[in-house]
Amino acid sequence: MGVEEWLWTASGEGFCLFHAADTRGRVELETMLGTEFAGVLSSDDFSVYNGGNIAAQQKCLAHLRRHFKKVLGLPGNNNAAVAQIFLSLIDEAFRSHESGAKDEGSTHLRLLG
């Protein structure tokens, strides 16, 4: 049986930092970013990323889309309408990204190549 570890990453223009840790807790996030972060934190929707002193956040659109799909089925006056608007916007963002990737080549391939 192996050792359970988490690989944290932080990147920006011109750098990429990797940090192996025993947990996926806030202490690990603060080890990498400090207790205050002036940049934009792009992440999945794991709760450790919420509530910190972070200037701005961008959540993973695939995770947000999954949540809005659940909102479609919730009772309430406007839940379905609001969820559908956000689903349409997210889908449009994905289509735009795919179209750009086809026209210019994949960003990931350009970085690796």
C-alpha positions in Angstrom: 0.0 0.0 0.0 1.4 3.4 -1.0 1.7 6.7 0.9 -1.1 9.1 0.5 0.2 12.5 -0.6 -1.3 15.6 -2.3 0.6 17.5 -5.0 -0.2 21.1 -4.8 0.7 23.4 -7.7 0.9 27.2 -8.1 1.9 28.8 -11.4 2.1 32.2 -13.0 3.9 33.8 -15.9 7.3 32.3 -16.0 7.1 29.9 -13.1 5.5 26.7 -11.7 5.8 25.6 -8.1 5.1 22.1 -6.8 4.5 21.2 -3.2 4.0 17.7 -1.9 2.0 17.4 1.3 0.3 15.0 3.6 -2.9 16.9 3.6 -5.2 19.0 1.4 -5.9 21.4 4.3 -5.7 25.2 4.5 -2.3 25.0 6.2 -0.9 23.7 2.9 -2.5 26.5 0.9 -1.1 29.1 3.3 2.3 27.4 3.1 2.3 28.1 -0.6 0.5 31.4 -0.9 0.8 32.9 2.6 -2.1 34.1 4.7 -2.9 36.9 2.2 -2.9 36.4 -1.6 -3.1 39.4 -4.0 -3.4 37.3 -7.1 -6.2 35.3 -8.7 -6.7 31.9 -7.2 -8.0 29.4 -9.9 -9.2 26.2 -8.3 -11.8 23.5 -8.1 -14.5 24.0 -5.6 -12.9 22.2 -2.6 -13.8 24.1 0.5 -10.2 24.9 1.6 -10.1 27.6 -1.1 -13.1 29.5 0.4 -12.9 32.0 3.2 -9.3 32.9 3.0 -7.9 36.4 2.5 -7.6 36.1 -1.3 -8.1 39.0 -3.7 -10.0 37.2 -6.4 -11.0 33.6 -7.3 -11.9 31.8 -10.5 -13.6 28.4 -9.9 -13.3 25.6 -12.4 -16.1 26.1 -14.9 -16.7 22.3 -15.2 -17.3 22.2 -11.4 -19.6 25.2 -11.6 -21.5 23.7 -14.5 -22.1 20.5 -12.4 -23.5 22.6 -9.6 -25.8 24.6 -11.9 -27.1 21.3 -13.3 -28.2 20.4 -9.8 -29.8 23.8 -9.3 -32.0 23.1 -12.3 -33.9 20.5 -10.3 -34.3 22.6 -7.1 -37.6 24.0 -6.1 -37.9 27.8 -6.1 -39.3 30.6 -8.2 -36.2 31.4 -10.3 -33.8 28.6 -9.7 -34.2 26.8 -13.0 -34.2 30.1 -15.0 -31.0 31.4 -13.3 -29.3 28.0 -13.6 -30.1 27.8 -17.3 -28.7 31.3 -17.9 -25.4 30.3 -16.2 -25.3 26.9 -18.0 -25.7 28.7 -21.3 -22.9 31.1 -20.5 -20.5 28.3 -19.3 -21.3 26.2 -22.4 -20.6 29.3 -24.6 -17.2 29.7 -22.9 -16.4 26.1 -23.5 -17.4 26.4 -27.2 -15.3 29.5 -27.5 -12.3 27.9 -25.9 -12.6 24.8 -28.2 -12.9 27.0 -31.3 -9.8 29.0 -30.4 -7.9 25.8 -29.6 -8.7 24.4 -33.0 -7.8 27.7 -34.8 -4.5 28.3 -32.9 -3.5 24.9 -31.6 -3.9 23.7 -28.0 -2.5 26.0 -25.3 -1.2 22.9 -23.5 0.6 21.7 -26.6 2.2 25.1 -27.2 3.5 25.2 -23.6 4.9 21.7 -23.9 6.2 21.9 -27.4 
